[in-house]
Structures are given as structure tokens and as C-alpha cells.
Amino acid sequence: RSQVLRIFGLRESEIAERLAELQKKYSTVGFGYFPHFPENHLSLTVQASTTTSADDILEEVVQAVVQELGLYVYGRGDDRLEMIVGRSLVEKGFTMALAESCTGGLIAHLITNVPGSSAYFDRSMVAYSDAAKASHLLVSPDLISQHGAVSAQVAEAMVRGLKRKSEPNIALAVTGLAGPTGGTPEKPVGTVFLALLSDKGLRTEGFQFGGKRQKIKLAAAYKALDWLRRAMIDESFFDVG
């Protein structure tokens, strides 16, 4: 018997380090680590004399891994991050909206790949230019001039403008530098800011992603999906940032 756990937010080496003691404890269980950017997959394989005992051992190991890695484990088998987000939105009866700049609609693309997403996905505004941020998301041009379009302040203004325009339960905005040009020593290529706003609060945070343009966009999109997931299940989500 085997099971694949899907993990986001930890590097392969970090996962292996955290699970080292479990691997020693369950020495007869196969632990396979497989990177699938921007996430990682953990394959657990059990061989036992009967199917029932194999299933029992496998579930015990799965629960032990989840206990050790916590919310970094987002799903099993064929689960996708956007599917998990959709399920949570449906369960809570929530709607969501996006304001995308550097990701250019990629988050919306992932969300709407899930059948039935019209039940919870309201809209995505791709405000790529400064003018679009001002006209469609009510971001002050003075704020952009003062802090730059890629900043925590502008990300927050984007998500607040989105919330006023669409009134979803959860609103998320992203702005960043996907490159290859446009970076500065203070804000190098790969700098991305996310802002998430709901009735529970506001969280804004900056990240630094590596790689080329498409890799940065995908990493930012997955981080946004993970924020949406965590905002609905983690009571401490808004206590940070």
C-alpha cells in the first residue's frame, strides 16, 4: 500500500530533516521525497502480510507525518492546492476575489481550473499598470509614487480597493517583480507582496522568490493559494504580519 502527501512551504531537505526520527521509528516503511515545483510530494509505502494491516500501518504513519509537519501538508493523492481552497470556500459558503499584478491572472487561472468554481469565485482584476491600479482598485497615485507599485502599502491598498468593488468574503492582492528587468538593490527581481483581507482581519507580507520569470509567477501564485487555504483553517493566520 502507498500514499502520497502533498506539501507546500518546506524544501525537500527541510521535510527530510523533520521526518528523520519518524523514518527511524517506522524503518519498514518506505519514505520517498519528490520535488514538484513549487511543492513537494512525500510517498509512503508499506508492505505487510495482509491488506488490512498494511492500511492500518499506512494510516498511522500518515497521521504521524501530518502531526509533525502540520499545515504544510495540504492534501493527499491527486489533491491540488486550488482544489483544497475551493472545498474550503464551499464548506464555509464563502466567495473570493483577486487583484493580480505580477501574476497576470495566473491565480485566477488555477482557481477556475476546478469544476464548480463559479460557486465561490467572484472575479479577478488584473491591474498590471499603475494607472489600472488607480482606476480599477482605487489605489492613490501618490501612494504608488511614495512607496512604489511593488510594496506592502500598495498591496494593502489594492486589496482594500478590491473589497470595496466586489465585497467578497475573502479578497487577495498580489504585486511584485517577475523580471528579468526592473529590480533594484532594495527590491530585487522576485520581490512579491501579498495582502489578504477578510472579516477576520488583514495580513500583508513580502516574499523573495528565486528563478526566472515563469518560476517566480508560479511560486507567487501558489503562495497566494496557500494563504487563502490557511486563512480559512488557521486561527492564528492574521496574528502574523
Buried (B, 14 or more C-beta within 10 A) or exposed (E): BBBBBBBBBBEBEBBBEBBEEBEEEBEEBEBEBEEEEBBBBBEBBBEBEEEEEBBBBBBEBBEBBBEBBEBBBBBEEEBBBBBBBBBBBEEEEBBBBBBBBBBBBBBBBBBBEBEEBEEBBBBBBBBBEBEBBBEBBBBBEEBBEEBBBBBBBBBBBBBBBBBEBBEBBBBBBBBBBBBEEBBEEEBEBBBBBBBBBBEBEBBBBBBEBEBEBEBBBBBBBBBBBBBBBBBBEBEEBBEEB
